[in-house]
Amino acid sequence: MHDHDWGTMRTSVRRSAVIASAVAALAVLGVAPAGAASAAATPAGVCGSGYTQLDSHAFRNSSAELARVYLLYNASTKHNCVVTFHASATSGYALTTGAWLDVDGDGKGQAKDQGTYSSYAGPVRLSAGNRCVKWGGMIEAGVGTYTYTSSWGHCG
């Protein structure tokens, strides 16, 4: 019985390696199978076409970066976008992760996406033409909760 279990395990490992190789080959070609998109995602890709990074803040413990929250802006639509991406140390782990954005004087309050995610939280988008924004994010990792909220800035 134990020999059979090891044979099944070897087959599973071999099958996983073949699937991982196929996913990597498709990623090189720019093709991502369903469910693999988050592994190759970027902040600009998640926010959408035309977004460029304005700022970021890293969440670190004593030994590694755990996540990074990004603020992006689309000059043609005048929208800001915030996403919090897991770093390699936390990628693939289902952790409470959040991203938020507030636009000064828009009367809408803070827009937020927080939940249990294994790759990123967001995107959170708001119209912010000629207005200041406050942005941030969070991740719960290990025994700590890491949170960041900017002061009002990136006005215009």
ZIBELNOR-V506795 format. One record per residue. RES is the residue in one letter. BURIAL is + if it has 24 or more other ideal C-beta (glycine too) atoms within 12 Angstrom, else -. Layout:
RES;BURIAL / RES;BURIAL
This chain:
M;- / H;- / D;- / H;- / D;- / W;- / G;- / T;- / M;- / R;- / T;- / S;- / V;- / R;- / R;- / S;- / A;- / V;- / I;- / A;- / S;- / A;- / V;- / A;- / A;- / L;- / A;- / V;- / L;- / G;- / V;- / A;- / P;- / A;- / G;- / A;- / A;- / S;+ / A;+ / A;- / A;+ / T;- / P;+ / A;- / G;+ / V;+ / C;+ / G;- / S;- / G;- / Y;+ / T;- / Q;+ / L;+ / D;+ / S;+ / H;+ / A;- / F;+ / R;- / N;- / S;- / S;- / A;- / E;- / L;+ / A;+ / R;+ / V;+ / Y;+ / L;+ / L;+ / Y;+ / N;+ / A;- / S;- / T;- / K;- / H;+ / N;+ / C;+ / V;+ / V;+ / T;+ / F;+ / H;+ / A;+ / S;- / A;+ / T;+ / S;+ / G;- / Y;- / A;- / L;+ / T;+ / T;+ / G;+ / A;+ / W;+ / L;+ / D;+ / V;+ / D;+ / G;- / D;- / G;- / K;- / G;- / Q;+ / A;+ / K;+ / D;+ / Q;+ / G;- / T;- / Y;+ / S;- / S;+ / Y;+ / A;+ / G;+ / P;+ / V;+ / R;+ / L;+ / S;- / A;+ / G;- / N;- / R;+ / C;- / V;+ / K;+ / W;+ / G;+ / G;+ / M;+ / I;+ / E;+ / A;+ / G;- / V;- / G;- / T;- / Y;+ / T;+ / Y;+ / T;+ / S;+ / S;- / W;- / G;- / H;+ / C;- / G;-
